Amino acid sequence: MEITNELLSKILSGDSKSKVAILDWHIEDNIAPGNSHLSMLSRLMVEYQRKGKIFKKSFILKVPSTHPRYNFGIKFKLYEKEYPMYTEVLEEMYKIDGEHIGPRLYYTDDKYSLMMKDLSLSGYKTADRTQQLDFDHCYLVLKKLAKFHGLSVKLNQCSKINPIIKGKLWIDGVELDERDKECPRRCCELLAKIVHPKFGLYEKLHQIKDDICDMLRQELISDRFTFNVLNHGDLCLGNTLFKYDRYGDVMKVKFIDFQFSSWVPPVFDILGFTICSMRFDVFEKHFNFLMQTYIDTLNKTLKFAQCDLYSLEELYRDMENLPATIIMNLCSRLPQLLHGYEIPGGHEMVAYHEIFFKNELYLKVLHQWISYYHKKGLFN
């Protein structure tokens, strides 16, 4: 992405007729290195003058990563998804609802590199991912998610969802080679070794490791799902920003990073967020209430949009029998999120997953979930 004074002046002028003079600009170091392999985030600081007054503004620059997983993003068209998500889907949702679900997109030069609003200027920030989310944070996320899902149904009825986003799942329609399957296979193998001493599940998990990607694909494109929505695709603590009041109570939430968005059942987002970001005690005590909140908000949005409603019973039914979805969250996304340090680069994808699996916090949370799903008979 090439940044120039002329470009910044045009962006900052917007629809206003008043001229903007760029006084200075610079790009700060990458934000939160190691949190993403697909993209790098930087902060662009701009000082400018308008009508004799001097102002400062910052933007977030998102560009493809130099990490080897860049090729992964190209192959599965993940970079191509985010541009229409911001310019088409989120903008259309804003027109209907009057509220921005994510940051505003200001500019892109190649549809791979984005310049977005810096939400930190509005008080938004990430929560500590190693602490996971309490009830208040989860309540806000699931209400926002329900609105996002509901509005997507309306956009689908109006044929306003780009075909590249309408794909069933990021792995759907793309032939997976052995390198693509290496990381999920290894994660499943590591999970089997960890949980075996207590639960005796090694053989069961070991047997499915080679087929886990195909299992995930088949689970989510099954004809048994009659209700599908546009999922965020990677809804987790790392992709949510929160705003707090003066007393430290959480007030609002916004979503970022829409590279994995796809048209699948809402339980894909719900399970991913629940397992990877919700504190287990919150799940034990409040999950039914949170699901009722989700359904109430979803149906309120669907009713407003004049779309068919979705029941709590249907939600729970769709949540049953999704072992591959649950396993991949437990052995891939969860350990990455709970890892509080920079992720090493390089081609050795397996190496850093082994680092993740040695994390004491991950092991604690993992055993809570394995105990729960073992009792539920998931692994039978």
Steps between C-alpha positions, in 0.01 A plus 500: 500500500652830391426789738532853362406850615249520215330178604478602866369844408227342289400256774493763774307747286227247438188665365599833650595787268758633746857420404727294723873562515709202614771618740656167595433128507682187608433129549555344839629148557277199448217464749494185713762300309433130487122522541439437131686315230281617215536876543713766664346799676664841530382838623520797264529833685407815307528867595303736278357851479146601414369857509806616690469238774734207554362150556640152554344175384606139479401210277563127512682353202442132431727338241573136408753334726852404398446177695485183285128476569461786250478226237228336708300824492542529124401141433178521699419857384498627857643841407241541228214448746569787734470781244135422402421428864583860589389679185184303430374293793586719799405819314161355404446386858578852618238643262238266646595511867680833542784346700846396386579136582868550424741782415437724202711430192657813353716377218648201323733491202508134405210347698760315706625801701253701707502839676240500778380719781710472815235396752738566789430872450138426592606312811491145364765251603561128521436304816767281656467180302673291766219588743219414256167685522261541790121509478466871417743478208339181367153651525599795280684282246208261454249782463720663236551164330125438488446836331780430252353158418147636470595785269692258277179306434335820381793581273489149358133541415589821315791327318749741659759248614802461276534144360855474634361538855200278434720190495402233749835494679852619436610146413199432278574473129879498541708187473703447817855375453710323760652827623154644566408194703828485692413754768146371582634144499781585739271698729264205523793269576626729778151522646473121503825464694405764756151378585573127481640444854181624663232422243642214294413664169826454314380235255180687413673832437796336328269322255331819380807725472547433128135573426437796731487761218257295293290434810483873572396573144228235500364604839434858399365452148256231604145523364369457853556873564199697382619832642827653383645845554813690413741399775789716613703181466764577762303658781723491804657717764772614262248635249279694739561854627326634809416846628474568874341773709678709762444230760654225289171333407480376142257699284542411134671253270613501137626219280813503286671261257244358256732285288330170590138609453281232343137396459448219752277430805526757783624230737841520329557850640329419829702185573826663396443802722373294794786250507782740421400823676235440767616417851394147585321608819294745292412217265394275790284760672362717223517326161125434475423861586756625249351280229154632579641853473653413165173357368292793626732752337527296180123468463446866578737581214343241270151628577610857428646379171183301422683167492407156637583447868730245663417325827709411801408135445638516147819660628561224753415234243750646255761510774485125553740255336773736377809314624743627234398864559545458874828310470655756265408780739650309792826402333566788259333830584485471880874436558593788269272744680619405845864531399611840630826538310617572149462212259823395327505528121640264244368197320490270801129531581518198728775649715298786641193287558711284727588819689129579533423157638748544786314804631367425851198728453405319181533162667272613782231637271530206262434244773188690607359478149610142440334394828178670394489355149615158621198485729280614211620203297657708225785257447278194477 
